[in-house]
Structures are given as C-alpha cells and as structure tokens.
Amino acid sequence: MSRWRARILSGIGLALAVVLGVGAWVGYQKLPRIPETPDAPVVGVPEGALDHQPRPAYSGPHPRVMERPPEYFPFPIEVGEVGPSETLFAGPSTYPFYCDENKVTNRQPLVDNQEGEGVPVFALDEEGERTEEVIGYSRNCSHATSVDYYYRSTVDDGFHPLEEANGDIDQVTVNGRTTDFIVRLETGTINRFFYAIAVLKGEGETASNPSPSNWNRRLIYQLRGGVGIGRRQGDISKGDIVNRRADQLARGYGIVYSTANQTSNHYDIWLAEDTARRLKKQFTALYGDPLYTVGLGGSGGAIQQYLFAQNAPGLLDAALPLYSYPDMVSQTIYVFDCEPLEYFFDVVEADNPRWRDAGERSAIEGLSASREVESRFGVLKTAAALFDGRYRDGTEGATECTQGWRGLVPLVNNPRFVHFSKNYDDDIASRTHWSHWEDLRRFYGADDTGFANSAWDNEGVQYGLEALVSGDISIDTFLRLNATIGGWKAPLNQNDERLWFLNGELFPVQLSVWSEQNMNLGNLDNPAPRTRASREAIEGIYRSGHVFLGDVEIPIIDLRHYLDEELDMHHASASFSSRERIRRARGHADNQLIWVSHKDYTPLDEALDTIDRWMRNIDENPEAGVAANRPVDASDRCFDSDGNVMAAGAGVWNGAWNSRPTGPCMREYPIYSTPRQVAGGPITGDVFKCALQPIARAVAKGTYGPHTREIADHIEEMERIFPTGVCNYNQPDIARPLDDLIPGEAPVRIAGHPIAPDYRQPGERLADEPAEGVTEAERPVPVSLPQGQRASD
C-alpha cells in the first residue's frame, strides 16, 4: 500500500512540476525584456557634448510664421553618394547618437572619424563578413545611397530580390496599363536618419535613373509612432515600407519614409519637419512634383501630421492620422497622473474592496478600465508578491493606465533611466540625461542644476472632483486621494527606476512598478506638495510648435479602430480633443472627418479614395477652399467588423463631449475621458497650468455640487491640501503665451494652390457647456460612462 501511495504522490509531484514548468515558461514569455548589448555600442562623444549647462527656453517665433533657410544641399543624392548629416534648421546635432545597420543592405555606417567618437566600424573579410578589427568610428551614422529591386511573388505574395525571380512575378494595373509588380527601393541617410523611397519600377529605368511611368503622381509620406527620447538613429528594413505599404504600391502610389519620422526615435517636431522637407526634395528630384502629398501613419505618426499641418502648411497637402493624439506633450498632462493614482488604489487604499475591481477605477481615472481584461503585469506582480506584500492586492482586471502607459512615464520623465542604455558605453550612459524634456531642452530650457525643465504641473488639480460631485466617491475618499498625491520630484532628485527585466539585474527586493521613489506622497496629516512646472518651459513648448493649437486647413480623415474596451492607449476620445481644438481655433472643424471602425476592418482604401476626390476638387476649384470642396458624401462615420457603414453624417459623433444627444456612432463606440477631465478639465486636454482660485471662492461658486456644505466643513483640510488654491478650468491655460502665435492672415498652399484661410466666428459656447435650450438636468452623463449608468451601478 505504501508503495502505491508513494507512486501516487510521485505522480502528483510530477504533474505539479509539469504545471509549474508550463506556468514558468508562460511567465518567461510575458515578462518584459531589455535590448541586449549590440556589437557596436557608442564608445565616445565629441568634447563638451555632455556638459549640461543652464539655458533659457525657446522664445522665438512659432514655426508657422518662421522663415525656413534656403536649401544648400544639391539634391538628388546620387546612388553611392551620402546625404547631408547636419540639418537645415533643426540643429545642432546632439550626442551620444547610436548608429544602426541598414537592414536592407546589411551595411555598417560609414567611418567619419578616428577619434573614438560614436560607434566602432569593423573591417570585413573576403566573404564580406565582419571581423573584430576596428577600422574607424561613425559619429553621424551616414550610409551611402543604395537601390534594390524587389518583386512580389505569385507563389507566396511575399517580396523577394528581383534576381531571385523565376517566372513568378505578380502583376498590377496602374495608369491604365498592366505592369510587373516590381518595386524600386532606395535607402540612404538624411540628417543622420535612414530614409526610404519606394515606387513601382518604371519603363526603361535604371537604378540611377528611375522612371515615373508607373507612378500615379500621388505621394504618401509614411510616418510612424512610438515613444522616443532621442539619441538613436533607428533601423530600417524592407518591411518598413515595401511590405507595410504593398497595397498602396500596387495602386501606383509613391512612398517615402524616414526613421526621423518615427517617434520611437524622438519627438522633436523641428527635426521631423527638417528631414521631411529634404526627403521630399530627394523624391521630387528623382520623379518630379506629385499632384499632392498625403500623410499616413498612426499614433506618433498621426501627431506629426497634425503638427506638420499646423506648423508647415504645404509640407503635407492632406492627412490620414491613424490612432491619433493631438500632440505628445499634452498627453503627459494626464498620463503622468496614472501611476500616482494607481499607487493610491493599490497601496494606500489596498483594503478598500471597491478598487480591487479595476473597472471601478474609471470613476477617478476617467480612462477605460475593466475587471475582465487580464493585466499584462499579472505574472510580474505574482513574482513580486513573494518579496513585497503590496503586490498581493488581488485586483481583478486592469486599467488603461497600466495596460497602455505603465513604463512610459519613467522613460519620458526620468533623466536617470533609459531602457536601451546598453547601446552606449557605461560611462556615457551614466553621464547622459535621459528624458523627453532633455531631448528637447532647447525648447524647454534647463535650470541651474543643468537638468531640462519640465512642463508637467498638477498644482491645484482636484483629482476625482466630478466623481465627488456625482456622488460616486465620498468626501473622505476625495480628501485622502488629494492629500496622498503630490506629484513627481524634480529631475535632480529623481533616482533610477526599480523596474525588473528578465535579462536585466537580479530581481530587486524593492521593485516598484509605480516609481513611487520619484513621487511626492503624503497623507491627511501631512499632505504632499504638488508639482509646479516651469512657466518658461510651457511657453517655450507652445512657441516651438510642439502643442497642437488646432489651426489647420488641410483635408483630414482621422481614422482609428475602436480599442477602448481592450484598454489600449489609443483611446477614441483623442480624436475629439483634436476636433475641439480645431473648432476653438477656426470656428469650425469642417476639414476634419472622424472615422472609427471595428478592429477587424480597416477602411484605409476608402479613406485614400475620399482624400483623392477631395484633393481633385481642390485642384479644380481652389478658390472655393478646403471645406467647400469636400465631397458631398464625405462625412463622419463608423464601420462594423464587415466594413459596413453603421452611420454617417453630421451628428453621428454627438455626445456628452459636446453636450448634445448621443449620436449612433457614439452609442456604438463610446468614448472615455481622462483624470484631468474628471478633475474638471476640458476635453481639449491642453491646460498645462490651470488658473488657481481660493477654495472659498470655489465653494461659493458651487464647484462641489451637493457636497458644497461638506467641503465647507472640511475647509481647513482643503486648505492644507491645496495651500495655493484649486483649479478654475473656466479660465484657459495661464502659461500659454498671450500673443497670437499664429496670426492667420497668409494663405496656405495645398497641392500647389494658395488657399485663403477659412476662419469663422467661433461661438461663445465651449464644447462641454450646455447647448442652447438644454438644461443642466438634460445634460448627458460624463463621457467616461455609458449613458444612464454610474460606475457604482
């Protein structure tokens, strides 16, 4: 009997071991990783590159009214030659700067110095394989311009080098003729970044002399996203442009792209524009002027389109922003609220059963949340719970704050942290200030500590205000929440992150997914001090054109999949933030359409066709302007999973955001809000520094609704929490420059035509104020909740 018991126990043990092994393997696959050390990290920088000196914020003219210098480089860059490494107007170059290989040509960057600055370049053996012999260094990452031809195979629909074709070249019809699906792909570097040009191979062309015979005279400028803080070139491959844009190439479009227009590499809009201008010059020098150029790209690629349209009319003639945001820097306003709020829920209120249902957190965070979505940090928290009881909270589900934004706040905000530090020598990495603020220090300025200024501010922000007014949280929770959350420490006082990556350091006992070591935290007895931004930095970033003001004339189709229920960072409300900024600046938003689709269907072809008809109308009747030339069937719309239009026309996106009865598209794809909207801020999301008012005045104005008497009874606590007052969102951003940044007198050029600016008298009513004839009782519920439902229901 004991023998059988031993066998049974042994079998159970083996089964448990298998289960644990499978679980460990699943966990291994899910845990985050950092890039390995490359073969050629940056080993040196020019003298003085890391002398972090104080400097004022940018105070010059807005890019919209700033004259660009004339081009001095003789485009086109010939095959085998090298493009410019210094920018036209966006310099000077910063270092360290990590160079990558061209993955189309498999070539290293060119040697430009023997002083050990940049990355080492290695000798090749007779077979072309890299040896360990260093022949020099590349500081500016230049690559010679090269041309490769690829064909699409009828066998596997993949793209292969033309020399490998074996009777399997696919065919397409463009310009009324059938031709082989062969793509000329040109790559090289401009402004230290890779560029690519892809066009169907023309009749009788050679690599050095391309023919436009199979080009449809329309140019797509591809832009890409990501969160980047500069100091790296990025990489390029055939898939980045040929595979990604295969459908458009088959229709005859020309495609251009640069890694300078991928925001995972940087968010300097001057550098992005400088490079885009030069890449277009390279294209037109080879193929001629296009009928029009349409931007196409998602997330950070959409941001670039909105800012190009604002800052440099004529660079793009039309825009197709996908998964858009208005700009990067105003996203930080609410995104930086996420981790302090999550710390409050996870740690400070760990015993409150309400917050263990992650879906409940929307009441304060505004952003979408769900108890049904599995947290991507579940495995990490399970492992961390062995060391730290704070990770045993038992939360069910996840929030957009954790699913979409966790890990990005330290990347943008902490000068002592970067996840790709292994790309640089240890000494260089330790002396470099890493953050978004630092990468754009010439716009934000830097203080006497040598660290760049930050534009993030939460002085006077009343987190959860709307939830208090609606009765969704108690006065005790409201007070405790706002006493706990101070803000983020100054850059000088920030420490490295306590994150853990699978191939990084050993698991730290003091792991922190919230970065609370870099927060100012407090309690009711000792409220935390809030973060006060540099007004000079905020003014500088406004003046430099990094904030979307809404002054855009070109045709725009803002297109996205509806991903809010998946807690994706690309939430749909961002499209309406842009719309309201446009309406506020111009008195209307008739040049912007919003299309939202089920994730299983992408109406990109429909959007391109609509843009094409719109642009042809402008070309034929430019004096009518943009809005009047919009095709009669071009309107806001929403699509189902099969591509059917569920609703279209004016009003389909009406809802709480503009205080109108909810339209059919908004019912199908409801939008959420943000922590700052829940705190009383506008849907535009562009108040960096709010006007402050005494708490007594806020009480007298009825800011706290039915809880006014309770707030009055806690006035001393409120004054300790908010010693300088609370936000008055009836006033605009007090750090925005008072002068008119974009006067708006001059016409803009669209497809070569001067288009008179279409400004109309804006109404006095803001988007979130009641429409005429709508009483307060009839106002729709907050956009973070389904109609007629409260978060506590």
Buried (B, 14 or more C-beta within 10 A) or exposed (E): EEEEEEEEEEEEEEEEEEEEEEEEEEBEEBBBEBEEEBEBBBBBBBEEBBEBEBBEBBEEEBBBBBEEEEEEBEBBBEBEEBBBBEBBBBBEBBBBBBBBBBBBBEBBBBBBBEEBBBBBBBEBEEEEEBEEEBEBBBBBBBBBBBBBBBBBBEEEEEBBEBEEBEEEBBEBEBEEEEBBBBBBBBBBBBBBBBBBBBBBBBEEBEBEEBBBBBBBBBBBBBBBBBBBBBBBBBBBBBEBBBBBBBEBBBBBBBBBBBBBBBBBBBBBBBBBBBBBBBBBBBBBEBBEEBBBBBBBBBBBBBBBBBBBBBBBBBBBBBBBBBBBBBBBBBBBBBBBBBBBBBBBBBBBBBEEEBBBBBBBBBBBBBBBBBBEBEBBBEBBBEBBBEEBEBBEBEBBBBBBBBBBBBBBBBBBBBBBBBBBBBBBBEEBBEBBBBBBBBBBBBBBBBBEEBBBBBBBBBBBBBBBBBBBBBEBBEBEBBBBBBBBBBBBBBBEEBEEBBBBEBEBEEEBEEBBBBBBBBBBBBEBEEBBEBBBBBBBBBBBBBBBBBBBBBBBBBBBBBBBBBBBBBBBBBBBBBBBBBBBBBBBBBBBBBBBBBBBBBEEBBBBEBBBBBBBBBBBBBBEEBEBBBBEBBBEEBBBBBBEEEBEBBBBBEBBBBBBBBBBBBBBBBBBBBBBBBBBBBBBBBBBBBBBBBBBBBBEEBBEEEBBEEBBEBBBEBEEBBBBBBEEBBBBBBEBBBBBBEEEBBEBEEBBBBBBBEBBBBBEEEEEEBBBBBBEEBEEEEBBBBBBBEBEEBBEE
